[in-house]
Amino acid sequence: MYTALRLQQKLRRGEAEVVVVSPNAYMTYQPFLPEAAAGSISPRHVVVPLRRVLPDCKIIVGEARSIDHARRVATLTTLASEEEAAAGANTDRPGADTPDTDRIPGSFEMTYDELVLAPGSVSRTLPVPGLAEHGIGFKTVEEAIALRNHVLEQMDIASSTRDPELRDAALTYVFVGGGYAGVEALAELADMARYATRYYHNVKADDLKWILVEASDRILPEVGHDMGKYAVRELRARNIDVRLETRLDSCENRVAVLSDGTRFPTRTVVWTAGVKPHPILAASDLPLDKRGKLVCTARLTVDGAEHAWSAGDAAAVPDLAADEPGAECAPNAQHAVRQARVLAENIVASLRDEPLNDYRHRYAGSVASLGLHKGVAQVYGRKLKGYPAWLMHRAYHLSRVPTFNRKARVLAEWTLSGLFKREIVSLGSLEHPRAEFELAAGMERPRDV
């Protein structure tokens, strides 16, 4: 979205048509997902509507299924694909250059002159027994809402059951992965759940069990070794069990088994243990490195492929500002936002036969939240912790949220959340919106696995 926004600003009227293909009609600002899960920010305010922000671009809500750059053709599917495929439709679509192909039912081919691939990344899972059946990720706003509902529902179960084993499992929350997503989500939800216990007559804060499982010897490596150690101490001081150099071996039958031999019942396993390149990269004829990322130049062009560009998590971009030779830009929002700006300007320059610029940015540092009023940061070599780091975390990400509209709404919600009590309501029916109607019609109520 950032590239399209900059192109919209830089292109002259009629100079080019910008088509944005996205699986959703909005962009999610992922650093705010933990606060959305905890109720500090409304979920709708962590997403940016593409049609409003990009009025001069054509928005296609769908996905690219394959890319044949040699032919300059992308095969796309849209929201209507399943319906059309089921009905046997094979007609032209708005914006399509050819009718639906026979290779992918409901798909169509679109030609292009310039290709920008910035699909981000997807969750990287491992073949852990029971993970696919019982785990939940934390990369989308839908997952953030579902996790919030789930945590509060487990507290409701614990409050109403007479079965001590069920109660213990309901109040045990396991997070796998000690990066930003895992640590911030756990810290925010732990604060929310601890606050919620004030309104339960038989669930106390000490009854909650929060477990962070990390395979390496540290958490939050981006903030440095010292701040990572501080983060561990801070979490443990809040009765959060941090297991370093430990893996999740199994979570079958709602029993978590760790590599250190520990076993405990749990109904909550949140998987944030890394990401991998988006599958569309492998479905293209563009050059990939051994990790599956696009091989890019410092000008953000795909190496050896004319008229192809990339940025963000999908791109292996040389870090010209790094001291180590051969270093690449880290896959984080700090680089992605700045790369998008340079990429858009280089596309405009190429259309006008002007020289392209290299992407160069010296990494400023990292900030991370450890819950309300707590955080860690390392910025330009300066280390911060506690309230100052938390304040810097909020200020930095507020400055990065696209559009003044979203900045104002987020700031207003932060202000209101400081004046009023937390919202602790669970909206579980959102996961099965037709459940009550189906029950009234004589169908069985949906059950969670």
C-alpha positions in Angstrom: 0.0 0.0 0.0 2.8 2.4 0.8 4.3 2.1 -2.7 0.9 2.7 -4.3 0.3 5.7 -2.1 3.6 7.3 -3.1 3.0 6.5 -6.8 -0.4 8.2 -6.5 1.3 11.3 -5.2 4.2 11.3 -7.7 2.6 10.3 -11.0 1.1 12.9 -13.3 -2.5 12.6 -14.4 -2.7 9.9 -17.1 0.9 9.0 -16.9 0.2 5.4 -15.7 -2.6 3.3 -14.2 -1.9 1.7 -10.8 -3.6 -1.6 -10.1 -3.4 -2.9 -6.5 -4.2 -6.6 -5.9 -4.8 -7.4 -2.3 -6.6 -10.3 -0.5 -8.4 -7.7 1.6 -9.8 -4.2 0.9 -7.6 -2.9 3.7 -4.1 -2.9 5.0 -3.4 -4.0 8.5 -0.8 -2.1 10.6 0.5 -5.2 12.4 2.5 -3.5 15.2 -0.9 -2.4 16.7 -2.4 -6.0 16.7 -1.4 -6.7 20.4 -3.2 -3.5 21.5 -6.2 -4.4 19.4 -6.3 -7.8 21.0 -6.1 -6.3 24.5 -8.8 -3.7 23.7 -6.6 -0.6 23.9 -7.5 0.1 20.2 -10.6 -0.8 18.3 -9.7 -3.4 15.6 -11.2 -1.3 12.9 -8.6 1.4 13.6 -5.6 -0.8 13.0 -6.7 -1.3 9.4 -6.5 1.3 6.6 -9.2 1.1 3.9 -7.5 0.9 0.5 -10.3 2.5 -1.6 -10.3 5.6 0.6 -6.6 6.0 0.8 -5.9 5.1 -2.9 -8.8 6.8 -4.8 -6.7 7.1 -7.9 -5.8 3.4 -8.0 -7.8 0.5 -9.2 -8.3 -1.9 -6.3 -8.8 -5.6 -7.0 -9.8 -7.7 -3.9 -8.2 -11.0 -4.7 -4.9 -12.9 -5.0 -2.2 -13.5 -7.5 -2.0 -17.3 -8.0 1.0 -17.3 -10.4 3.2 -14.8 -12.2 4.8 -15.4 -15.6 7.1 -12.4 -15.9 8.5 -13.5 -19.2 5.1 -12.9 -20.6 4.3 -10.0 -18.2 1.1 -11.9 -17.1 -0.3 -12.4 -13.6 -3.0 -15.0 -13.0 -5.5 -13.6 -10.4 -8.5 -14.9 -8.5 -11.1 -12.7 -6.9 -13.8 -12.9 -4.2 -16.2 -14.1 -7.0 -13.9 -17.0 -8.1 -15.5 -19.7 -6.0 -19.0 -18.7 -7.0 -18.1 -18.5 -10.7 -16.1 -21.7 -10.7 -19.0 -23.5 -9.0 -21.4 -22.2 -11.6 -19.1 -23.0 -14.4 -18.7 -19.4 -15.4 -16.1 -18.6 -18.0 -16.7 -15.0 -18.9 -14.6 -11.8 -19.1 -14.2 -9.9 -15.9 -13.8 -6.2 -15.4 -10.1 -5.4 -15.9 -9.3 -8.8 -17.2 -7.2 -9.1 -20.4 -8.3 -12.7 -21.1 -11.2 -14.9 -20.1 -10.9 -17.2 -17.1 -8.2 -19.8 -17.7 -8.8 -23.6 -17.5 -5.7 -24.0 -15.2 -7.3 -22.4 -12.1 -11.1 -22.4 -12.0 -12.5 -18.9 -11.7 -9.1 -17.2 -12.4 -8.2 -14.7 -15.1 -5.0 -13.3 -16.6 -3.9 -9.7 -16.4 -1.0 -8.2 -18.3 1.2 -5.5 -16.9 4.0 -3.2 -17.8 5.7 -2.9 -14.4 5.4 -5.4 -11.6 5.7 -4.6 -7.9 5.7 -7.7 -5.6 5.3 -6.8 -1.9 3.1 -9.5 -0.5 4.8 -9.6 2.9 5.2 -12.9 4.7 3.1 -15.7 6.1 3.4 -17.7 9.3 6.0 -20.4 9.4 4.7 -23.5 11.1 6.5 -26.7 12.0 5.1 -30.3 12.0 4.3 -30.2 15.7 1.6 -32.8 16.5 -1.7 -31.0 17.3 -0.5 -27.6 16.2 -2.7 -27.4 13.1 -5.8 -28.5 15.0 -5.4 -26.4 18.2 -3.0 -23.5 17.4 -3.8 -19.9 16.4 -1.5 -17.4 14.7 -1.1 -13.7 15.2 -0.6 -11.9 11.9 -4.1 -10.6 11.1 -6.7 -8.5 12.8 -9.1 -11.4 12.6 -6.7 -13.5 14.6 -6.3 -10.7 17.1 -10.0 -10.5 17.7 -10.4 -14.2 17.9 -7.6 -14.5 20.4 -9.1 -11.8 22.6 -12.4 -13.6 22.5 -10.8 -16.9 23.2 -8.9 -15.7 26.3 -12.0 -14.2 27.9 -14.1 -17.3 27.0 -11.5 -19.5 28.7 -11.9 -17.4 31.8 -15.6 -17.8 31.6 -15.2 -21.6 31.3 -12.9 -21.6 34.4 -15.3 -19.5 36.4 -18.3 -21.9 35.7 -16.7 -25.4 35.7 -16.4 -27.7 38.7 -13.8 -29.8 36.9 -10.3 -28.8 38.2 -8.5 -30.2 35.2 -10.7 -28.2 32.8 -10.3 -25.1 34.9 -6.5 -25.5 34.9 -6.3 -26.0 31.1 -8.6 -23.0 30.5 -6.4 -20.7 32.5 -3.1 -21.8 30.9 -2.0 -19.8 27.9 1.0 -20.8 25.9 2.8 -18.5 23.4 5.5 -20.0 21.1 8.0 -17.5 19.8 9.9 -14.7 21.6 9.9 -12.1 18.8 7.9 -8.9 18.7 4.6 -10.6 18.0 4.8 -13.3 20.7 6.1 -11.1 23.5 3.9 -8.1 22.8 0.7 -10.2 22.3 1.4 -12.1 25.5 2.2 -9.0 27.6 -0.8 -7.1 26.4 -3.2 -10.0 26.9 -1.8 -10.9 30.3 -2.4 -7.3 31.4 -6.0 -7.5 30.1 -6.7 -10.8 31.7 -5.2 -9.7 35.0 -7.5 -6.7 35.0 -10.5 -8.8 34.0 -10.1 -11.0 37.1 -11.4 -8.1 39.2 -14.9 -8.9 37.8 -14.8 -12.7 38.4 -15.8 -13.9 41.8 -13.7 -17.1 41.6 -10.8 -16.4 39.2 -7.9 -14.5 40.6 -4.9 -13.1 38.9 -2.6 -15.7 40.4 -4.8 -18.4 38.9 -3.7 -17.4 35.4 -0.7 -19.2 33.9 1.2 -17.5 31.0 4.0 -19.4 29.4 6.4 -18.0 26.7 8.4 -20.7 24.8 11.4 -19.6 22.9 13.9 -21.9 21.1 16.9 -19.6 21.3 18.7 -18.2 24.4 17.0 -14.8 24.3 13.8 -12.9 23.4 13.5 -9.7 21.4 16.9 -10.0 19.7 16.3 -6.8 17.8 16.5 -4.6 21.0 19.9 -6.0 21.9 21.2 -8.5 24.5 20.9 -6.3 27.6 17.3 -5.1 26.8 16.3 -8.7 26.0 17.5 -9.9 29.4 15.7 -7.0 31.0 12.5 -8.0 29.2 12.8 -11.6 30.5 13.2 -10.2 34.1 10.2 -7.9 33.6 8.0 -10.7 32.4 9.0 -13.1 35.1 8.4 -10.5 37.7 4.8 -10.5 36.6 4.6 -14.3 37.1 5.0 -15.1 33.4 6.9 -18.3 32.8 9.6 -17.6 30.2 11.2 -20.8 28.9 14.4 -20.1 26.9 16.1 -22.8 24.7 12.9 -24.7 24.8 10.6 -26.0 22.0 7.0 -27.1 21.8 7.2 -30.8 20.9 3.4 -31.5 20.9 0.0 -30.0 21.8 -2.2 -33.0 21.0 -5.3 -33.6 23.0 -4.9 -30.2 24.6 -1.7 -31.1 26.4 1.4 -29.1 25.7 4.7 -31.1 25.8 7.9 -29.1 25.8 11.4 -30.2 24.9 12.5 -29.9 28.5 10.0 -32.7 29.4 7.4 -30.4 30.9 3.7 -31.4 30.3 0.7 -29.4 31.2 -2.9 -29.1 30.0 -3.8 -26.0 28.0 -6.6 -24.9 25.7 -4.6 -22.0 24.2 -1.5 -22.3 22.0 -0.5 -19.1 20.1 2.1 -19.7 17.4 4.3 -16.7 16.5 7.5 -18.6 15.9 8.7 -17.0 12.7 7.5 -16.2 9.2 8.3 -17.4 5.7 8.1 -15.8 2.3 4.7 -15.6 0.7 3.9 -18.6 -1.6 3.3 -16.3 -4.6 7.1 -15.8 -4.9 7.6 -19.5 -5.6 4.8 -19.4 -8.1 6.7 -16.9 -10.2 9.6 -17.2 -12.7 11.6 -14.6 -10.8 15.0 -15.3 -9.1 14.8 -16.4 -5.4 17.5 -16.8 -2.8 17.9 -19.9 -0.7 15.3 -18.6 1.8 12.7 -18.1 -1.0 13.0 -14.3 -1.1 13.3 -12.3 -4.3 16.9 -11.4 -5.1 16.9 -7.6 -5.3 19.4 -4.8 -6.1 19.8 -1.7 -3.9 17.6 0.1 -6.4 14.8 -2.3 -5.4 14.6 -3.9 -8.8 14.5 -7.7 -9.0 18.0 -8.8 -10.0 18.1 -9.8 -13.7 14.5 -9.1 -14.3 13.5 -5.9 -16.1 10.4 -4.1 -15.0 10.1 -6.1 -11.8 10.4 -4.5 -8.3 10.1 -5.6 -4.7 10.3 -4.4 -1.1 9.6 -5.4 2.4 9.6 -9.0 3.7 9.5 -10.5 0.2 12.7 -8.8 -0.9 16.4 -9.6 -0.1 17.7 -6.1 -0.4 21.4 -5.2 0.2 21.9 -3.0 3.3 24.3 -0.3 2.0 24.4 1.4 5.4 25.5 -1.7 7.3 29.1 -2.1 8.4 29.3 -5.8 7.5 29.8 -6.6 3.8 27.0 -8.5 2.2 24.4 -7.6 4.9 20.8 -7.4 4.0 18.0 -5.2 5.3 16.1 -6.7 8.2 12.5 -7.6 7.4 10.8 -5.0 9.6 8.4 -2.1 9.2 11.2 0.4 9.6 12.8 -0.7 6.3 9.6 -1.7 4.5 8.0 1.8 4.8 11.2 3.6 3.6 11.8 1.1 0.8 8.3 1.6 -0.5 8.9 5.3 -0.8 12.2 4.8 -2.7 10.6 2.0 -4.9 7.8 4.3 -6.0 10.2 7.1 -6.8 12.4 4.8 -8.8 9.4 3.5 -10.8 8.4 7.1 -11.7 12.0 7.8 -12.6 12.2 4.8 -14.8 9.0 5.9 -16.6 10.6 9.3 -17.3 14.1 7.9 -18.2 15.6 9.5 -15.2 18.4 7.9 -13.0 17.4 5.6 -10.2 18.4 6.0 -6.5 19.8 3.3 -4.2 18.0 2.5 -1.0 20.2 3.4 1.9 19.0 3.7 5.5 21.0 3.2 8.7 18.9 1.2 11.1 17.7 3.5 13.9 16.9 0.8 16.4 13.9 -1.0 17.8 11.1 -0.5 20.3 8.9 -3.1 21.9 5.9 -2.9 24.3 5.8 -5.2 27.4 2.2 -4.3 28.2 0.6 -1.1 29.5 3.2 1.5 30.6 6.1 -1.0 30.1 8.5 -1.4 27.3 12.1 -1.7 26.0 13.9 0.2 23.4 17.3 0.7 21.8 17.4 3.7 19.5 20.7 5.0 18.0 22.6 3.1 20.7 20.6 4.5 23.6 18.8 2.0 25.8 15.5 2.8 27.4 13.2 0.7 29.5 9.9 1.0 31.4 7.6 3.9 30.8 9.9 6.0 28.6 10.4 3.0 26.2 6.7 2.3 26.2 6.0 6.0 25.4 8.5 5.9 22.6 7.0 2.7 21.2 3.6 4.4 21.0 4.9 7.6 19.5 7.0 5.9 16.9 4.2 3.6 15.6 1.6 6.4 15.7 3.9 8.4 13.4 4.0 5.4 11.0 0.3 4.7 10.7 -0.9 5.9 7.3 -3.3 8.8 7.1 -4.2 11.5 9.6 -7.6 9.9 10.0 -6.1 6.8 11.5 -3.6 8.7 13.6 -6.3 10.8 15.1 -8.6 7.8 15.9 -5.8 5.8 17.5 -4.7 8.8 19.6 -8.3 9.4 20.7 -8.7 5.8 21.8 -5.5 5.9 23.8 -6.7 9.0 25.5 -10.1 7.5 26.3 -8.6 4.2 27.5 -6.5 6.2 30.0 -9.7 7.9 31.4 -12.0 4.9 31.4 -11.8 1.2 32.4 -10.8 -1.5 30.0 -13.4 -3.3 27.9 -13.5 -7.0 28.9 -16.4 -8.3 26.9 -16.0 -11.3 24.7 -17.8 -11.3 21.3 -17.5 -15.0 20.6 -20.5 -15.0 18.3 -18.3 -13.2 15.7 -16.6 -16.5 14.9 -19.9 -18.2 14.0 -22.3 -15.3 13.2 -25.0 -17.7 11.9 -24.9 -20.0 15.0 -28.1 -18.8 16.7 -30.0 -18.8 13.4 -28.8 -22.3 12.5 -29.8 -23.5 16.0 -33.3 -22.0 15.6 -33.5 -23.8 12.2 -32.8 -27.1 13.8 -29.2 -27.4 12.9 -26.4 -28.2 15.4 -24.5 -25.5 17.1 -20.9 -25.1 15.7 -18.3 -26.5 18.1 -14.7 -25.3 18.4 -12.0 -27.9 18.0 
